[in-house]
Structures are given as structure tokens and as C-alpha cells.
Amino acid sequence: MISTATSPVHTPAAIPITVVTAATIRSLRTLLRSPALLVSPLAQSLFFLLVYTGQLSTVGETYLPGGSFIAFLLPLILVTGVATGAGAAGTLVHQDVSSGYLDRLRMAHGTSAPFLAGTLVATLIVVAFQQVVTVEGAVLVGYRPGALPGVVAMLGLMLVLGLAVALFTVALAVRGASTSSINLVTLVVFGMSFFTGFFAPVEQLSGWMRAVATINPITYLVETAR
């Protein structure tokens, strides 16, 4: 009689969930040990918030009848912070690709998708934290949020942008792009944010700036958040 040994059978969903969780924890630890990836986007957002509101809030309220300049400015501050913070996903994956770590994981598990998903989840967790701290900073300088669902919707919309930026940078990293190419994605989104109604509503802009803001997709994201 020939006996055959049966290896343990794992359900297809069990392994990815476990691996994604482990990859998320690993990426969070890496982000916590990397101040440039964790602190810089938050410091940038708070810096812009303090400078712009400190210098322009009084002027801004003159052409925003019945509106708060801080509330008007906050979505764009969040956009620049999210674009910078979400780029960390591509940086983390690039490190794993360069070291060969991602290839070893792919050989061991047959796919690298759960590990990439873990990096995305960790990045979005950090981006969400950065947003909350930025909103709290805005409250300290005079921002008075409206209904809670509206604030949550604004932060959720920003997370969608963060996911898009993170996915694009991860795709570049997997394709072997350089760190400068990955950083260029966040720089482009950051730059595009200034070609919107940054300090004034789009309808109050004039000339070529109004034309550019009208076709700029970031404009519609910001207007929806406002």
C-alpha cells in the first residue's frame, strides 16, 4: 500500500490577509524610523498653514464674504501634504526593489501583491494621521469646522488623492524607476496645486491663471472639498 502525504491546505484568502497585515506593520515601523518620510509632509503642511493664515487671513476675508480664509485655504494645504506624504509608498517599495527583498518575497510566496498592498495601507494610515494633525493645527489658529460628516468627507476625499499618488509611485518603483522619477510625481501634484484658486476663488482669477485653473483637475478636487 502506498500512502501519500497531504500538505496542509490554506484557504486562498487566509494567506494574503496575514501577509498584508505583516507587511503593513513592517512598513509602519519603517516610516516611524524615517523622519524625512513621516515628519516632513506634516511639518510642510503646518508651516504653510501658519505662514499663509498669519499673513493673508485678514486680506482674504475681504473677498470671501461670510467665509473663513482658513477654511478656504485648508483643502489646498491638505492636498500638498497628502501628495508629499503618499509618495512615501513609492520610496519604500523602491528600497525593497533595490535591495532584492521584494524579489525574495515574490519567490517565497508566489506573488508580491500582498506586500505592495501592505505598503499602501501603511502609507494611507500615516497620511490620515498627518491630515488629522493638520486639521487640529488649523483649529488652533482659528479654523472652525462645520458638521463632522463634512470634515470626514473632506479627509476621505484627500485619502482618495493619496491612494492615487501612492499607487502611481508604487507602479513606478516596481517598474524600476529611479527615486528622482518617483519624487517627481509628488512634485507635479504639489506644483499643480498652486495653479488653482489657491488664495482666491477661480472665478475671481484673471487672464491665463483662470484658464489654467479651469482645466486643472486639482481645482475640482479642492472645490469639492471646500
Secondary structure in CASP SS format (residue, H / E / C, confidence):
PFRMAT SS
TARGET T0000
AUTHOR 0000-0000-0000
METHOD secondary structure of the structure
MODEL  1
M C 1.00
I C 1.00
S C 1.00
T C 1.00
A C 1.00
T C 1.00
S C 1.00
P C 1.00
V C 1.00
H C 1.00
T C 1.00
P C 1.00
A C 1.00
A H 1.00
I H 1.00
P H 1.00
I H 1.00
T H 1.00
V H 1.00
V H 1.00
T H 1.00
A H 1.00
A H 1.00
T H 1.00
I H 1.00
R H 1.00
S H 1.00
L H 1.00
R H 1.00
T H 1.00
L H 1.00
L H 1.00
R C 1.00
S C 1.00
P H 1.00
A H 1.00
L H 1.00
L H 1.00
V H 1.00
S H 1.00
P H 1.00
L H 1.00
A H 1.00
Q H 1.00
S H 1.00
L H 1.00
F H 1.00
F H 1.00
L H 1.00
L H 1.00
V H 1.00
Y H 1.00
T H 1.00
G H 1.00
Q H 1.00
L H 1.00
S H 1.00
T H 1.00
V H 1.00
G H 1.00
E C 1.00
T C 1.00
Y C 1.00
L C 1.00
P C 1.00
G C 1.00
G C 1.00
S C 1.00
F H 1.00
I H 1.00
A H 1.00
F H 1.00
L H 1.00
L H 1.00
P H 1.00
L H 1.00
I H 1.00
L H 1.00
V H 1.00
T H 1.00
G H 1.00
V H 1.00
A H 1.00
T H 1.00
G H 1.00
A H 1.00
G C 1.00
A H 1.00
A H 1.00
G H 1.00
T H 1.00
L H 1.00
V H 1.00
H H 1.00
Q H 1.00
D H 1.00
V H 1.00
S H 1.00
S H 1.00
G C 1.00
Y H 1.00
L H 1.00
D H 1.00
R H 1.00
L H 1.00
R H 1.00
M H 1.00
A H 1.00
H H 1.00
G C 1.00
T C 1.00
S C 1.00
A H 1.00
P H 1.00
F H 1.00
L H 1.00
A H 1.00
G H 1.00
T H 1.00
L H 1.00
V H 1.00
A H 1.00
T H 1.00
L H 1.00
I H 1.00
V H 1.00
V H 1.00
A H 1.00
F H 1.00
Q H 1.00
Q H 1.00
V H 1.00
V H 1.00
T H 1.00
V H 1.00
E H 1.00
G H 1.00
A H 1.00
V H 1.00
L H 1.00
V C 1.00
G C 1.00
Y C 1.00
R C 1.00
P C 1.00
G C 1.00
A C 1.00
L H 1.00
P H 1.00
G H 1.00
V H 1.00
V H 1.00
A H 1.00
M H 1.00
L H 1.00
G H 1.00
L H 1.00
M H 1.00
L H 1.00
V H 1.00
L H 1.00
G H 1.00
L H 1.00
A H 1.00
V H 1.00
A H 1.00
L H 1.00
F H 1.00
T H 1.00
V H 1.00
A H 1.00
L H 1.00
A H 1.00
V H 1.00
R C 1.00
G C 1.00
A C 1.00
S C 1.00
T H 1.00
S H 1.00
S H 1.00
I H 1.00
N H 1.00
L H 1.00
V H 1.00
T H 1.00
L H 1.00
V H 1.00
V H 1.00
F H 1.00
G H 1.00
M H 1.00
S H 1.00
F C 1.00
F C 1.00
T C 1.00
G C 1.00
F C 1.00
F C 1.00
A C 1.00
P C 1.00
V H 1.00
E H 1.00
Q H 1.00
L C 1.00
S C 1.00
G H 1.00
W H 1.00
M H 1.00
R H 1.00
A H 1.00
V H 1.00
A H 1.00
T H 1.00
I H 1.00
N C 1.00
P H 1.00
I H 1.00
T H 1.00
Y H 1.00
L H 1.00
V H 1.00
E H 1.00
T H 1.00
A H 1.00
R C 1.00
END
